[in-house]
Amino acid sequence: MSQLPVKISGPVAVIGDVHGQVDKLESVLEQLQARPDFRKRAIVFIGDFVDRGPDPRGAIDIFLELRRHHPCVTAVAGNHEFAMCSALGWVPAPESAHWPDRWVSHYDAETTFASYEAAFGELDDLNAKIPASHRDFLRDLPWCVEHPQYLFVHAGLDPARPLSLQLQVLRQRDFTLHRPDWLCSKDLVFRDPPADCAKAVVSGHVCVPKVEFRPKRVLVDTTGGSGGDLSCVLLPEKTVLTSGQEACGTVGGGGKSWWKFWG
């Protein structure tokens, strides 16, 4: 499968941190699919597919299936994907970062192991059981997606550093960093972008009670993987769909999964 798009345009649907919450993701996607502009709207996932929620493997399966049937679906890496890929040796990581121990001990990774039927903490067992398509997807996730009006990144931008420098690191994915701020810093979630950034920065990473819209920031993580409704923000309209809403006129009735109706 081809690389994920890193430059998009037009109307967008951005989906907050999924964290294996398949039921909530299906609810949001059913609502999107029911919209007349479904195929004309780019879909961006803001990262953190894995850990915490009940079915990380299922969430990735849905993403990959969605890509097969929709013209423009993409995603950015979250700190949980960064930690997982570093721990499993899929991306270069300095030994001093201790990612194998850190991911298993501090990232609520139990559900990720369970969803692949691997023994918790046994990295070799997990590595052997993850399909190649999932490994390639997680390993190759971009760190940012660019749009004429928006910049999508998991945590945010540093207001004290020039935009051009930050974009260079994000585009190149600098794996020499122990914990890249743009993916891992909770502080950046609540900071505006640097003055030379004309775009609004859209991010997740930290759970907020409801989607936040500021002149230069949009925050879309409303579950944190541990409760609440998953949110999807339609841009530029600033319309919010949530997993607590019901879709009207969807094709996914009868108790079957919504994506099985595509052909």
C-alpha positions in Angstrom: 0.0 0.0 0.0 1.3 3.5 -0.8 2.6 6.0 1.7 0.0 8.1 3.6 -0.6 11.5 2.2 1.3 14.3 4.0 -0.2 17.2 2.0 -3.9 17.5 1.6 -6.5 20.2 0.7 -10.2 20.9 0.8 -12.6 20.0 3.5 -11.3 17.7 6.3 -12.7 15.4 9.0 -10.1 15.0 11.8 -10.6 12.2 14.3 -9.2 12.4 17.8 -7.1 9.8 19.7 -8.7 6.4 19.0 -6.8 4.2 21.5 -8.4 1.0 20.4 -11.9 2.2 21.0 -13.4 0.4 18.0 -17.1 0.8 18.9 -16.7 4.6 19.2 -14.7 4.8 16.0 -17.3 2.9 14.1 -20.0 5.2 15.4 -18.1 8.3 14.2 -17.3 6.7 10.8 -20.9 5.7 10.3 -21.9 9.4 10.7 -19.2 10.5 8.3 -20.3 7.9 5.7 -23.9 9.1 5.9 -22.8 12.6 4.8 -23.2 13.5 1.1 -19.6 14.9 1.0 -18.1 11.8 2.6 -15.8 10.9 -0.4 -14.8 14.5 -1.0 -13.6 15.2 2.5 -10.1 14.2 3.5 -10.0 12.1 6.8 -7.1 12.7 9.2 -6.5 10.6 12.3 -4.6 12.6 14.9 -2.5 9.6 16.3 -2.6 7.2 19.3 -4.4 4.2 17.7 -2.8 1.8 20.2 -2.8 1.2 24.0 -5.4 1.8 26.7 -8.6 1.0 24.8 -9.8 -2.6 24.2 -8.9 -3.3 20.6 -5.8 -1.5 19.1 -5.5 -4.2 16.4 -9.1 -3.7 15.4 -8.7 0.1 15.2 -5.7 -0.4 12.8 -7.7 -2.9 10.7 -10.5 -0.3 10.4 -8.1 2.4 9.3 -6.5 0.2 6.7 -9.9 -0.9 5.4 -11.0 2.7 5.2 -8.0 3.6 3.1 -8.9 1.0 0.6 -12.3 2.5 0.0 -11.9 6.3 0.5 -9.8 8.6 -1.8 -8.0 10.5 0.9 -7.3 9.0 4.4 -4.2 9.8 6.4 -2.8 10.0 10.0 0.0 11.4 12.1 2.0 9.4 14.6 1.1 9.8 18.3 3.5 9.3 21.2 2.0 5.8 21.7 3.0 4.7 18.2 6.4 6.3 18.6 6.9 4.4 21.9 5.7 1.1 20.5 7.8 1.3 17.3 10.9 2.3 19.3 10.3 -0.5 21.8 9.9 -3.1 19.0 13.0 -1.9 17.1 11.1 -0.8 14.0 12.6 2.7 14.1 16.0 3.8 15.2 16.1 4.8 18.9 19.0 5.6 21.2 19.6 2.9 23.8 19.7 5.5 26.5 15.9 6.1 25.9 15.1 2.6 27.2 12.0 2.3 25.1 11.4 -1.4 25.6 11.0 -1.0 29.3 9.4 2.4 29.1 6.6 1.4 26.7 5.7 -1.7 28.6 5.8 0.0 32.0 4.3 3.4 31.4 2.1 3.4 28.3 -0.9 1.2 29.3 0.2 -1.2 26.6 -1.6 -4.3 28.0 -4.5 -4.0 25.6 -2.1 -3.8 22.6 -0.4 -7.1 23.5 -3.8 -8.7 24.2 -5.3 -7.5 20.9 -2.6 -9.4 19.0 -2.8 -12.4 21.4 0.7 -11.9 22.6 2.0 -12.3 26.2 2.2 -9.0 27.9 5.7 -7.7 28.1 7.1 -10.3 25.6 8.2 -8.0 22.8 9.5 -10.9 20.6 6.1 -12.6 20.9 4.3 -9.4 19.9 6.7 -8.7 17.1 6.1 -12.1 15.6 2.3 -11.8 15.8 1.8 -8.3 14.3 0.9 -8.5 10.6 3.4 -6.9 8.2 0.7 -4.4 7.1 0.2 -3.2 10.6 4.0 -3.0 11.2 4.5 -1.0 8.0 1.6 1.4 8.9 2.8 2.1 12.4 6.5 2.4 11.4 5.8 4.8 8.5 3.3 7.2 10.1 4.2 10.8 9.3 4.8 13.2 12.1 2.7 15.9 10.5 0.1 16.5 7.7 0.0 19.8 6.0 -3.0 21.6 4.6 -3.3 25.2 3.2 -5.2 26.3 6.4 -4.2 23.7 9.0 -1.2 21.8 10.3 -2.1 18.4 11.9 0.4 17.1 14.5 -0.2 15.0 17.6 0.7 17.4 20.4 1.5 20.8 18.9 4.2 23.2 17.9 6.8 25.0 20.1 6.0 28.8 20.1 9.6 29.6 20.8 11.1 28.0 17.7 10.8 29.1 14.0 8.2 27.2 12.1 10.6 26.3 9.3 12.9 24.6 11.7 10.1 22.6 13.3 8.7 21.6 9.9 12.1 20.3 8.9 12.2 18.0 11.9 8.6 16.9 11.5 9.0 16.2 7.8 12.2 14.2 8.2 11.0 12.4 11.4 14.2 12.8 13.5 14.4 9.6 15.4 17.6 10.6 17.3 15.3 12.5 19.7 14.3 10.6 22.9 10.8 12.0 23.1 10.0 14.4 20.3 8.1 17.4 21.8 5.7 17.6 18.8 4.4 14.1 19.7 5.0 13.9 23.4 4.8 17.2 25.2 1.6 17.9 27.1 2.7 21.6 27.5 2.6 22.2 23.7 -1.1 21.1 23.6 -2.1 24.3 25.3 0.4 26.6 23.5 -0.3 28.7 20.4 2.0 28.0 17.4 5.0 30.4 16.7 4.2 33.8 15.4 5.4 32.9 11.9 2.9 30.1 11.6 -0.2 31.3 9.6 -2.1 28.0 10.0 -4.2 26.7 12.8 -2.6 23.8 14.5 -4.9 20.8 15.1 -3.8 18.2 17.7 -4.9 15.6 20.3 -2.6 14.0 22.9 -4.3 15.5 26.0 -7.9 14.8 26.8 -10.1 17.9 27.0 -13.8 17.9 28.1 -15.0 19.0 24.7 -13.4 20.0 21.4 -11.6 23.4 21.8 -11.5 26.0 19.1 -9.1 28.9 19.4 -7.9 31.2 16.6 -4.7 29.2 16.0 -5.5 25.9 17.8 -8.0 23.1 17.6 -7.9 20.3 20.3 -9.7 17.1 19.4 -8.9 14.4 22.0 -12.0 14.0 24.1 -11.5 10.5 25.5 -7.8 10.0 26.3 -8.6 6.3 25.7 -10.3 6.0 29.0 -13.9 7.4 28.8 -16.1 9.9 27.2 -17.1 10.2 23.5 -14.7 10.1 20.6 -14.8 13.3 18.6 -14.5 14.0 14.9 -14.2 17.7 13.8 -15.3 18.8 10.3 -13.1 21.7 9.0 -13.5 24.4 8.0 -17.1 24.2 9.3 -16.1 23.6 12.9 -18.8 21.0 13.2 -18.3 18.3 15.8 -19.5 14.7 15.5 -19.2 12.4 18.5 -19.6 8.7 19.1 -22.5 9.5 21.4 -24.5 10.7 18.5 -26.5 8.4 16.1 -26.0 8.4 12.4 -29.1 8.9 10.2 -29.5 6.9 7.0 -26.3 4.9 7.3 -25.8 1.7 5.4 -24.3 -0.1 8.4 -27.5 -1.5 10.0 -28.5 -5.0 11.0 -25.7 -5.3 13.5 -23.0 -5.6 10.8 -19.8 -3.6 10.7 -20.2 -0.5 8.5 -17.1 -1.1 6.3 -18.5 -4.5 5.1 -21.1 -2.7 3.1 -18.6 -1.1 0.8 -18.0 -2.7 -2.6 
